[in-house]
Amino acid sequence: MVHGAVPAIAQLPVAAVELSPVFIAINAIGICVFVVWVGRRLAHPRKLMLTFAPGRPNTINPAHIMIIMIAWIASVSIFYGVLGNFFPKKSHELKVLTALLAQMVWLAGSGAVAAVTFRFGMIRGLGLSMRHWLYDTFRGVLGYLAVVPICTGLFLASLAISGGEQKPHAMLEAIVRLPMAWKLLVALSAVVLAPIVEELFFRGLLQSMLRRYTSRPWVAIVVTSLFFSLIHINYPNSMAPIFALSVALGYNYERCGRLYPVMLMHMIFNAVSVIDTLWWG
């Protein structure tokens, strides 16, 4: 990322390496949920194969994706340079404000593209409907619980294989060191904005585009997840768990065709990271 201004995106809690009691409990519950999910998918394999995944007709093309990414990366450089006149270089405050403002540019660009490329609009076409909010909330919570033990296992395995220590995420490091007002800004960026922006872009736009080109939901999910994990290349030990998280997010999006449950999954994932870091970090 430019100037080290890494966006607050899915990141396994650094404290999870020490297996905090709360994180152990979450993983224990998650294992049970995952086992039940596997049993249900074995009983209904067509759901796993996404045979009846809802379609999302759109006209998104690679140029749309590239323009959004270029605008986001350029905004990071611009905001970092401008705000650098008011904050010390490489300070946590500078990184937090840069990330927040760049996220807003990313959100605006993604929303603008979505508004003109989905045949049935953003609500129905992209999947921003809240008609089934109670069911989708349940799906989001269970989805998080099912994937978190997989992410934990991959993270610990990656640490063991690399023999190295996990580099602290810029935003998680900032939230520990900054005063309360800044902690709230970090939480806003990590727990609210990041899941909304990233799910709108990666699942809503990129995955929908790839599915239209390939006509294969799983190909779209895997390729999108590769891109999603690659933007975390500064945190190599987190790339495998982030890939797994992205696959779970993509699968859930294809299953229901709505973004709210995957945004909620992402929000819970990041919220646990933030809370666990503040409490045990």
Buried (B, 14 or more C-beta within 10 A) or exposed (E): BBBEBBBBBBBBBBBBBEEBEBBEEBBEBBBEBBEEBEEEEEEEEEBBEBEEBEBBEBEBEEEBBEEBBEBBBEBBBBBBEEBBEEBEEEBBBBBBBBBBBBBBBBBBBBBEBBEEBBEEEBEBBBBBBEEBEEEBBEBBBBBBBBBBBBBBBBBBEBBEEEEEEBEBBBBBBBBBEBEEEBBEBBBBBBBBBBBBBBBBBBBBBBBBBBBBBEEEBBEBBBBBBEBBBEBBEEBBBBBBBBBBBBBBBBBBBBBBBBBBBBBBBBBBBBBBBBBBBBEBB
